[in-house]
Amino acid sequence: MTTRIESSGKTDVGLVREKNEDSMLIDPSLGLYVVCDGMGGHVGGQVASQLAVATMAEVIRTGNPGPSQGEGDPLVTAIRCANAAVYNKAKNDPSLHNMGTTVVGIRTDRDLMHLCHVGDSRIYRLRAGVFEQVTRDHSLINLYEDNPELASRFGPPNSNVIVRAVGLRDNVDVDHRTIAAEPGDLYLLCCDGLTDMVDDWMLKEMLLDGQKGSLDECCDALVRAALSNGGVDNTTVILLRVA
């Protein structure tokens, strides 16, 4: 069975930042949907997120991952290739030193949803009225939660910084899971420009409103909510509905 996917997305620079360092991809022909949140200051974050998205699309489109990158799910492979592209570009251009990007992506394959992420951008799912985050942030707080010895030795972290991103090192671990799609499922891919501004309970209410309505209008509403709560960061959202 091949699942039909409806999609929509929106990105906004916000009310504080001068540049939009987020990038997104909606490509139904590839079954590929990606949100990247760049980091690195000046132009670095913008370059990193755009390069990551372009590399992932090219790898999925051509099926050509290059040397040593071709193991595992195609989306995992594509993110590893994006990591190499961002890392090598930063290494060869001092003005881009330490640039990187978070990544969340979904690749659809018949009735399966392949979900991958690196960093603290997120994927949520609304299914039969149940709203849940289906990724887990690669954050310092979660790292301490997983390793209680760190807290006992150093105390709890003072900030929720990320501990994994694409392009910061010559290789990257990619979290991957596969979920069987069900009619009516609604997936939200987003950066922290949304989740830092809008609580999960409000996201749920907005997705419940948009589950059977216009995805374009729901994306607009999500971005407006982030802006109305301060809009301190770029905000990018993608919605996928399983028909």
Secondary structure by P-SEA (a helix, b strand, c coil): cbbbbbbccccccccccccccbbbbbbccccccbbbbbccccaaaaaaaaaaaaaaaaaaaccccccccccccaaaaaaaaaaaaaaaaaaaccccccccbbbbbbbbcccbbbbbbccccbbbbbcccccccccccccaaaaaaaccccccccccccccccccccccccbbbbbbbbbbbcccbbbbbbcccccccccaaaaaaaaaaaccccaaaaaaaaaaaaaaaccccbbbbbbbbcc
